[in-house]
Amino acid sequence: MTAKDPAAPGFKEKAKDEFKDFLVIAGYLAFFFCALSTYGMLLLKKYDVSYLNYAFAIINALVIAKVILIGEMAHMGRKYEGRLLYQSVLYKAFVFGVLVFAFHIVEEFVKRLIHHKPSGTVLEEINLDEAISRAIVIFCTFLPLFAFRELHRVLGHGRLHALFFKPRDGGGITGS
C-alpha cells in the first residue's frame, strides 16, 4: 500500500484544471471556426448572416475540444515529447487531426443509423475534396494550439500564462 502524495492535486483540482483546459481549447477553436464561417459567407457573398453557422461552429469547437482532451487522456501524441519542440507540435497536430477525422467518420456513421440509411455508404458519400480541405484547415488550426500547449508543458504549470499576462520587472527570460 502506498501513501498518497500530499503534493498531488485532488479530484476537485484536477477537474478544475481539466475544465479550464476545455474552455481554453474550445474558446480558441470557436474563435477560429467562427472566423472561418464569416470568411466563407463573405467569400460566397452571403450577406444575410445565418447565426446557425456560428452555432454549428461553436458546437464543433466544443466537440473537438473534448476529442482533444480524450486523446490527451489516452496519451495520444506523446511519442515525440522528448524530441525537438517543433517535431512534437507537428506530430501532435497530425495525430489529433487524424483523430478528429476519425470522429467525423463515426459521426457520419451514427447520422446514417439515426436516419435509417445504409451505414455502408459513409465512405462512398464523403466528398473527398471537402474532407481533404477540412483536414488541412484542422491541421493548420492545431499547429498554434499545440505549439502553445507544448510550451505550457515544457515551461511548467503557470509559467506560460505568467509570461503573457503578468508584468515583468525586466529580469525575465534571457537568451544564452
C-alpha positions, 0 to 999 in steps of 0.5 A: 500500500502506498501513501498518497502524495500530499503534493498531488492535486485532488479530484476537485483540482484536477477537474478544475484544471481539466475544465479550464483546459476545455474552455481554453481549447474550445474558446480558441477553436470557436474563435477560429471556426467562427472566423472561418464561417464569416470568411466563407459567407463573405467569400460566397457573398452571403450577406444575410448572416445565418447565426446557425453557422456560428452555432454549428461552429461553436458546437464543433469547437466544443466537440473537438475540444473534448476529442482533444482532451480524450486523446490527451487522456489516452496519451495520444501524441506523446511519442515525440515529447522528448524530441525537438519542440517543433517535431512534437507540435507537428506530430501532435497536430497530425495525430489529433487531426487524424483523430478528429477525422476519425470522429467525423467518420463515426459521426457520419456513421451514427447520422446514417443509423439515426436516419435509417440509411445504409451505414455502408455508404459513409465512405462512398458519400464523403466528398473527398475534396471537402474532407481533404480541405477540412483536414488541412484547415484542422491541421493548420488550426492545431499547429498554434494550439499545440505549439502553445500547449507544448510550451505550457508543458515544457515551461511548467504549470503557470509559467506560460500564462505568467509570461503573457499576462503578468508584468515583468520587472525586466529580469525575465527570460534571457537568451544564452 
